[in-house]
Amino acid sequence: MIKKGVLAVILIFFLEEIAYSENSKIADILKKDFKYIAKTGFKRENIKYIAGFGFFLLGSFLSDNGIHVEKHEDTAPKKISDVTNNFGDKRILFPSTLSLALLGKLTKNKKLFEASLTAFESLIISGLLCSGIQFIVGRKRPCETGYVLKFKPFRGLFRWKYSSFPSGHVTDAWAAFTPYAIYYHQPLLYLIPLSVNFARVIKNKHWFSDTVMGAGIGFSIGYLLSKSRLSQFNISKNWKISLTPCSISIVYNLPNL
């Protein structure tokens, strides 16, 4: 866990150095990020949201047995979950966000670049937090037991079957897609990580409460990190993405030459 944390911090600094080569105060940018998250996340007016999430999380624990899917035959929900499950796969999310960041850098699209870099950093930070909680809690996965409250603390890091809480796939999905939803003002994008919540329960990989906690971690880090970056940089509006239930349109306005 410690090695992963050190490597993640080094990777973030390396990416920041490449991204902001003209800025000699890379550490200040990251310092402002973490300061913003710590300060804003626990403001008095946000306590009600934290409390509300806590009650919802408690309710999800009480609902685990009722929502639990022991068998998932070859049905439409299973086929859909097989596809949407990929939206939470870090092997897809990490290279995708980096590729989009590179595209934004090459096309001088500051918004796409910032959103993608923020998504990448959000994946690292929320992923480390998720792994730490999995290690401490050690909840057994539903596919390995029929008991909702089966725990073996400090086993989650070493044994997959005891890494159920929170869901890593769900955490990664919300961490990756939330910055794009914030930067582009497209709340419909949240349907993508929400579909991962659905997939992990249908595939019997996680309890319902595992996915709720994962969504809370991924969304919170992605949201606060995005707000911090938007407060630090003046993001242009070259790209505009419009989503409807039936279509996706992307419009790019060429800069003045």
C-alpha positions as CSV (number, residue, x, y, z in Angstrom):
1,M,0.0,0.0,0.0
2,I,2.8,2.4,0.9
3,K,4.7,1.6,-2.3
4,K,1.6,2.2,-4.4
5,G,1.1,5.5,-2.7
6,V,4.6,6.7,-3.3
7,L,4.5,5.6,-6.9
8,A,1.2,7.3,-7.4
9,V,2.5,10.6,-6.0
10,I,5.6,10.4,-8.2
11,L,3.4,9.7,-11.3
12,I,1.1,12.7,-10.5
13,F,4.1,15.0,-10.2
14,F,5.7,13.7,-13.4
15,L,2.4,14.3,-15.3
16,E,2.0,17.7,-13.8
17,E,5.6,18.6,-14.8
18,I,4.9,17.6,-18.4
19,A,1.5,19.3,-18.5
20,Y,2.6,22.6,-17.0
21,S,6.2,22.9,-18.1
22,E,5.9,26.7,-18.2
23,N,4.8,26.7,-14.6
24,S,7.6,26.2,-12.1
25,K,5.4,25.8,-9.1
26,I,3.9,22.3,-9.7
27,A,3.8,21.5,-6.0
28,D,1.7,24.5,-5.4
29,I,-1.0,23.3,-7.8
30,L,-1.2,19.9,-6.0
31,K,-1.1,21.6,-2.6
32,K,-4.0,23.7,-3.6
33,D,-5.9,20.7,-4.8
34,F,-5.6,18.8,-1.5
35,K,-6.2,22.0,0.6
36,Y,-9.4,22.6,-1.4
37,I,-10.6,19.0,-0.9
38,A,-9.9,19.1,2.8
39,K,-11.3,22.6,3.3
40,T,-14.4,22.4,1.1
41,G,-15.3,18.8,1.7
42,F,-16.0,19.5,5.4
43,K,-17.6,22.9,5.3
44,R,-20.5,23.4,7.6
45,E,-23.0,23.6,4.7
46,N,-21.7,20.3,3.4
47,I,-22.2,18.4,6.6
48,K,-25.8,17.8,5.7
49,Y,-24.8,16.1,2.5
50,I,-22.3,14.0,4.3
51,A,-24.9,13.0,6.9
52,G,-27.5,12.3,4.1
53,F,-25.0,10.0,2.4
54,G,-24.3,8.3,5.7
55,F,-28.0,7.5,6.2
56,F,-28.3,6.3,2.6
57,L,-25.2,4.1,3.1
58,L,-26.7,2.6,6.3
59,G,-30.0,2.0,4.4
60,S,-28.0,0.3,1.6
61,F,-26.5,-2.1,4.2
62,L,-30.0,-3.0,5.4
63,S,-31.0,-3.6,1.7
64,D,-28.1,-5.9,0.8
65,N,-30.0,-9.1,1.3
66,G,-33.0,-7.9,-0.7
67,I,-31.0,-6.6,-3.6
68,H,-28.5,-9.5,-3.6
69,V,-28.5,-11.4,-6.9
70,E,-27.2,-15.0,-6.3
71,K,-27.7,-16.3,-9.8
72,H,-27.5,-14.4,-13.1
73,E,-28.5,-16.5,-16.0
74,D,-28.1,-15.5,-19.6
75,T,-30.7,-12.7,-19.4
76,A,-30.9,-9.2,-20.8
77,P,-29.7,-7.6,-17.5
78,K,-26.7,-9.9,-17.5
79,K,-25.8,-9.1,-21.1
80,I,-26.1,-5.4,-20.4
81,S,-24.0,-5.7,-17.2
82,D,-21.3,-7.6,-19.2
83,V,-20.9,-4.4,-21.3
84,T,-21.3,-1.7,-18.7
85,N,-18.9,-3.5,-16.3
86,N,-16.1,-2.4,-18.6
87,F,-16.7,1.3,-17.8
88,G,-15.2,0.6,-14.4
89,D,-12.2,-1.3,-15.6
90,K,-9.0,0.6,-14.7
91,R,-7.2,-1.1,-17.5
92,I,-9.5,0.8,-19.9
93,L,-9.9,4.0,-17.9
94,F,-6.3,4.9,-17.2
95,P,-5.1,4.7,-20.9
96,S,-8.3,6.3,-22.1
97,T,-8.0,9.4,-19.8
98,L,-4.3,9.7,-20.6
99,S,-5.0,9.5,-24.4
100,L,-7.7,12.2,-24.1
101,A,-5.3,14.4,-22.2
102,L,-2.7,13.9,-24.9
103,L,-5.3,14.7,-27.5
104,G,-6.3,17.9,-25.7
105,K,-2.6,18.9,-25.4
106,L,-1.9,18.3,-29.1
107,T,-5.0,20.2,-30.2
108,K,-4.5,22.9,-27.7
109,N,-7.9,22.2,-26.2
110,K,-7.4,23.3,-22.6
111,K,-10.8,22.0,-21.4
112,L,-10.4,18.5,-22.7
113,F,-6.8,18.4,-21.5
114,E,-7.7,19.6,-18.0
115,A,-10.8,17.4,-17.7
116,S,-8.8,14.3,-18.7
117,L,-5.8,15.1,-16.5
118,T,-8.2,15.7,-13.6
119,A,-9.9,12.4,-14.3
120,F,-6.6,10.6,-14.3
121,E,-5.5,12.1,-11.0
122,S,-9.0,11.4,-9.6
123,L,-8.6,7.7,-10.5
124,I,-5.2,7.5,-8.6
125,I,-6.4,9.3,-5.5
126,S,-9.8,7.6,-5.1
127,G,-8.2,4.3,-6.1
128,L,-5.7,4.5,-3.2
129,L,-8.4,5.5,-0.8
130,C,-10.6,2.6,-1.9
131,S,-7.8,0.1,-1.6
132,G,-7.0,1.4,1.9
133,I,-10.6,0.9,3.0
134,Q,-10.8,-2.6,1.4
135,F,-7.7,-3.6,3.3
136,I,-9.0,-2.3,6.7
137,V,-12.6,-3.6,6.3
138,G,-12.0,-7.0,4.7
139,R,-15.6,-7.6,3.7
140,K,-16.2,-10.9,1.9
141,R,-17.7,-10.8,-1.6
142,P,-21.3,-12.1,-2.2
143,C,-20.1,-14.6,-4.7
144,E,-18.0,-16.2,-1.9
145,T,-20.5,-16.2,0.9
146,G,-24.3,-15.9,1.6
147,Y,-23.7,-13.8,4.7
148,V,-24.0,-10.0,4.3
149,L,-21.8,-9.1,7.3
150,K,-18.9,-11.4,6.8
151,F,-15.7,-9.5,7.6
152,K,-12.0,-10.3,8.1
153,P,-10.2,-7.0,8.7
154,F,-6.8,-6.5,7.1
155,R,-7.3,-9.3,4.6
156,G,-8.6,-7.2,1.6
157,L,-5.2,-6.3,0.3
158,F,-4.0,-9.8,0.0
159,R,-7.1,-11.9,-0.8
160,W,-9.5,-10.9,-3.5
161,K,-12.6,-12.5,-1.9
162,Y,-12.2,-10.2,1.1
163,S,-12.0,-6.9,-0.9
164,S,-15.7,-6.3,-1.4
165,F,-16.2,-3.0,0.4
166,P,-16.1,-0.6,-1.3
167,S,-16.3,-1.6,-5.0
168,G,-13.2,-0.7,-6.9
169,H,-14.9,-0.8,-10.3
170,V,-17.6,1.6,-9.1
171,T,-15.0,3.9,-7.4
172,D,-13.0,4.1,-10.6
173,A,-16.0,4.7,-12.9
174,W,-17.3,7.6,-10.8
175,A,-13.8,9.1,-10.3
176,A,-13.1,9.0,-14.1
177,F,-16.5,10.3,-15.4
178,T,-17.3,12.9,-12.8
179,P,-14.7,15.4,-14.0
180,Y,-16.0,15.3,-17.6
181,A,-19.6,15.8,-16.2
182,I,-18.3,18.8,-14.2
183,Y,-16.2,20.4,-16.9
184,Y,-18.8,20.0,-19.7
185,H,-21.9,20.5,-17.5
186,Q,-23.4,17.2,-18.6
187,P,-25.1,15.4,-15.7
188,L,-26.3,12.7,-18.1
189,L,-22.7,11.4,-18.0
190,Y,-23.4,10.1,-14.5
191,L,-25.5,7.4,-16.1
192,I,-22.3,5.7,-17.2
193,P,-20.8,5.1,-13.7
194,L,-24.3,4.4,-12.4
195,S,-24.5,1.5,-14.9
196,V,-21.3,0.1,-13.3
197,N,-23.1,0.1,-9.9
198,F,-25.8,-2.0,-11.6
199,A,-23.3,-4.3,-13.3
200,R,-21.3,-5.2,-10.1
201,V,-24.5,-6.2,-8.3
202,I,-26.0,-8.1,-11.2
203,K,-22.7,-10.0,-11.7
204,N,-22.7,-10.9,-8.0
205,K,-19.3,-9.3,-7.4
206,H,-20.4,-6.8,-4.8
207,W,-23.1,-6.1,-2.3
208,F,-25.3,-3.1,-3.0
209,S,-23.7,-1.1,-0.1
210,D,-20.3,-1.8,-1.6
211,T,-21.3,0.1,-4.8
212,V,-22.9,2.9,-2.8
213,M,-19.7,3.5,-0.9
214,G,-17.6,3.3,-4.1
215,A,-19.8,5.8,-5.8
216,G,-19.5,8.2,-2.8
217,I,-15.7,8.0,-2.9
218,G,-15.3,8.3,-6.7
219,F,-17.8,11.1,-7.0
220,S,-16.5,13.1,-4.1
221,I,-12.8,13.0,-5.2
222,G,-13.7,13.7,-8.8
223,Y,-16.1,16.5,-8.0
224,L,-13.8,18.3,-5.5
225,L,-10.7,17.9,-7.6
226,S,-12.5,19.3,-10.6
227,K,-13.8,22.3,-8.7
228,S,-10.3,23.0,-7.4
229,R,-8.8,22.9,-10.9
230,L,-11.6,25.1,-12.3
231,S,-10.9,27.7,-9.6
232,Q,-7.2,27.7,-10.5
233,F,-7.3,27.8,-14.3
234,N,-9.3,29.7,-16.9
235,I,-10.7,26.9,-19.0
236,S,-11.7,27.7,-22.6
237,K,-14.9,26.5,-24.2
238,N,-13.7,25.1,-27.5
239,W,-15.4,21.8,-27.1
240,K,-19.1,21.3,-26.4
241,I,-20.7,17.9,-25.8
242,S,-24.4,17.5,-26.0
243,L,-26.1,14.3,-24.7
244,T,-29.7,13.1,-25.1
245,P,-31.2,9.7,-24.5
246,C,-30.9,9.0,-28.3
247,S,-27.8,10.9,-29.4
248,I,-24.4,12.2,-28.7
249,S,-23.0,15.3,-30.5
250,I,-19.6,16.8,-30.2
251,V,-18.9,20.4,-31.5
252,Y,-15.5,21.9,-31.8
253,N,-15.0,25.6,-32.4
254,L,-11.8,26.4,-34.1
255,P,-9.7,29.1,-32.3
256,N,-9.0,32.4,-34.0
257,L,-6.0,32.1,-36.2
